Amino acid sequence: MENKKGLFAGFHRDGYTWKDSMIVSILVFFMMFFVGTGIAMPIGMIFNLFSNEGNAEFLTILGANFGFMGYWIIAFIYLSLVKSDKPILRAFGREPRGNTVKMALWGLPVGLGLNALCVGIAVFHGDIQLSFSSFPVLKLLLVFLSVFAQSGGEELLCRGVLYQRLRKGYRNPWVAILINPIVFMLMHSLIPGITIWAVLSIYLAGVMFSLMVYYLDSLWMAMAAHAAWNFTQNFIFGLPNSGTVYDFSIFKLNSATARTSLCYNVAFGVEASMPAVLVLAFAVAILICVGRKKNQKSLDVWES
């Protein structure tokens, strides 16, 4: 039954049904999240089959990140089979004006620059010491591709499926912009060592990626910026990324000198810091200012 009258008459979009509700959209998201995670496990195991003493960690990294292709697989299966949500596929391809190689490439320095700024503050504050280790170009390229698979998979579910389902149900785009980052935050909430600063920075990162989709009409840019942030933190500077740290990186952290402060968290990295929250809040403000100034409408996948 369509909800065209009553308390929420101006809140819901035309044609709204209970299937478009926020609760159902979030349940659909978590169904895809858990099924995608289940698909990811055997993908990671395949990489481990070829590991040996010399390349064990490298293949573990590739397996852990390429395993997130499970999110890609379940997203495309779901959208291909569920006719009512099939229009979301339009947001993944070249139809949105911002889904271009140029915008994706712009996402890389955004993610790298924001994370590097947070790392630089932690170094300047004396919380961490870094030293150069190595620069294996081919391995770094493969690792970046795997990180893109991981980050892109999260973006497909959060800023793709969930964001667009919320846009379908509610007139005000800020419902989608502000609610999907809460779910993104919940995805990371059980990570050991998470702090209030980490919760805030993860939420603001989700808002930033959502604004890239809304104001710049570019899911691709959000994917690239997300991947660049994670890659910079983990594999350029060798710091924990959402609590996970590897030995493989361009720079190495002198863990004996690392200390927890407002600018760094030993268990969680720079994400769990006040500067990260301030940097991401500033990026959100810039996107809002630029987006309102341009006053361009993003693609509405629900319009024929």
N, C-alpha and C positions, 0 to 999 in steps of 0.2 A: 504494500500500500504506500503510495507516495505521501510524503509529509509536506503539504503545501499550506497548511493552516496551523494555528496554534502558536505556542511559545517560541518554537524554533523556526518559524516561517522564514525569517530573514537570515537565519544562521546556516541552514542547509541549502544546497543547490537544488535546482529543479530536477525532478526525477529521483530524488533521494529515497532510498529504502533502507531497511535495517541492515542489509548486507553492506551498505556503504558507511556504517557507523564506525566511530573511532575504535571501539572495542573489537569489532570484527576485523578491522584492518590490522590492528596490533596482533590479534590471534593468528591471522594469515601470515604476518611477518614471522612470528616465532615458529610457526609450523615449517616455513621455508628455512628458517635459521637452523632448526634441529635436523631437518632432513638433509640440508646442505652440509652440515657438520658430519653427519653420518656418511655421506658420499666422500667427504674429504679424507676420512681415515684410511681407506684402501689406497687412495692416491699417494698419501704419504708413505705407506708401507712399500709401495713399488720402488720408490727411491731408496729406501733402506735396504732392499734386496741387493743393490749394487755397491753398497758401502763397504769400505775396508778401513784399515787403520790410518791410511793416508788421506782419505777424503770423507771420513765419516761425518764430521761436522758440516762440511760444505753441502753434502747431499741431504743432511738433516734439515738444513736451512731451506734448500729447494723444495724438499718434500713438505715441510711445514707450511710454506707459503703457497706453493702450487696446489696444495690440498684445498685451498679456498676456491679452486675452480668448481668445487661442489656447489658453491653459492651461485656461480654463473649457470651451471647445469640446471639446478632446480628452478632458478628464475625463468630461464627460457622455456623449460618444460611446462611450468605453471602457466606462463603467459600464452603459450601456444595452445594449451588445453582449455583454459578458462576463458570463454568467449567474452564475458563481461569485462574482463581486465585486459584483454588483448590490445586495446589502444595504447597501453603503457609502453609497448614495444616501440612506438613512435619516438619516445623520449630517448631511446638508446642509440638510434641511428643518426643519419645526416640531416634529418628534417629540421630539428631545432637549429636556429641560426648560429648558436654558440658551439655546436658540436662540430668543431673544425680542428684540424691538426694544429693550426696557429694557436687556438685557445688552449688546447691541451698542452702545448709547449709552454705557454704562459703559466700554466699551473705548476710546472716544475720549479721555476725560481721562486714562486710564491711559497710553496711548501718548504723548499730548501732554505730560503731566506728567513722565514719566520722561525724555523727550528734553530738555525744557526745563530740567530740573534739571542734566543733563549740560552743556548750553549755558551755563547760569548759572555753573557751576563754572569753565568755560573763560574766561568773561568776567571773573569775579572774580579768577582767577589771572593775568589780563593777557595771555592768549594770543590773543584776538580782540577786535575792536572792531566793534560793530554800529550802524547808523543807520537810522532809518525811511525807507522809500522811498515806498510807495503801498499802497492797500487797495482794489483793484478787485474788488468783491464777486462779480459774476457770473463773471468769469474764475477767481477763486479757487475758486468752487463747482465749475466745470467741471473744474478741475485736480484738486480733491479726488476727484471721481468717477472720474477717470482713475487716480489713485493707488490708489483702492480697488480698481479693476479689476486693477491690477498686484499689489498686496499680497494681495488676495483670491485671485487666481490661484495665487500661491505657496502660500497656506494650503490651497487645495483639493488641491493635489498633495502637500504635505508633511504637514499635520495632518489632511487628509482621506484621500486614497487610501493613501499610504505608512503613516501612523499606523494606520489601520484594518486594513490588510493585516498589519502586524506584530502587532496585537492578535489577529487571526485565528489566527496561527501559534503564539503564545507565551502561556503562562498568566500570567506576571508582566507587568503593564502597564508596568513600568519599562523593559522591553525597547523598547517603542514610544516611551515618553517620552524615553529617552536616545539611542536610535539614530537616529530620524528627524531630530533636530537636526544630527547629523553630516553627513547628506546635504544638509541645508539649508546647512550651512557650506561643503560642497564646491561647491555652486552658486555661491558667492561667492568661491571660493578663487583664481580666475584674474584677479580685478579688480586692475588696476595700483595699487600703493601699499599693498596689504593688509599688515598687521602682525600680530604675535602678539596684541596687544590687540584688534584687529579680529576675529581668528579667535575669540577667547574670548567677546567680546561677542555676535557673531553666533550662536555656539553657545548661549549662555545665553538669548538672545532666543528661539531655537527651543525650548528647554526651557520657558521661560515660557509661550509660546503652547501648547505641548503640555499643560501643567498646566491651562490654561484649559479645554481640551477634556476632560481627565480629571476634574479636581475640580469644575469649574463646568459641565461638559457643554455647552460653548458654543463651537462653531467660529465662530459669528458674532462673538463677543467677540474671539476671536483675530484674525479678519480686520480688525475695526475698530481694535484696538490696533496692529496691524502698519501699517495705513494711516495712522493718526494719527502714529505714530513717524516714518515716512518723510516725510509731508507737513510735519510740524513742522520737521524738520531741513532739508529742501530748500526749501520754499516759504513758511514763516514766517520762518525765520532766514537763509535764503540760503546754507546751508552744504553741503558735499559730502554726498551720501547714497550710501554704498557707492562713493565715488569719483566720483560724477556730480554736477555742479553746473550750475545755470542762472542766468541773469540775472534771471529773473522770480521775485520774492519780496517779501514785505511789508517785511522788513528786508534791508539790504545789508551784506555783510562788507567791511570795509576790508582787502583782501587784502595791502596793503603792510605792515600791522602784524601780520598773522597769523604765528604761530610754532609749531613743533612742540615739544611737551613731553609730560609724562605726562597732561596734561589735554586735549590737542588734537593732531591730526595734520593738517598742511596739505593733504596729498593725499587723506586719507580722511575727515576730519571728526572729530566727537566720538565716533563709534563706535569709533575706534581709540585709545581712551584708557583709563587705569586707572579713572577715575570711572565710565565707562559700564559696565565690568565689575562694579564694586562695586555700582552702582545696580541692575543687572539681577540680580546674585546676591541682593541684598536682596529684590527683587520675587519671585524664585523661592522664597526662604525664607518670605516672607509667604504665598504661595499654598499652599505645603505645610502651613503651620500652620493656615491657614483651612480648607483642604480636609480635613485630618485631624480638625479640630474638628467640622466639619459632618458628616463621616462619611457622605456621600451617594454612592451609586453612579451613575456615568455610564451612559448608554444603551449596552448591548452590542448592536451591530447584527447580531451573529452568532447571537443567541438568537432563537428563533422567537416 
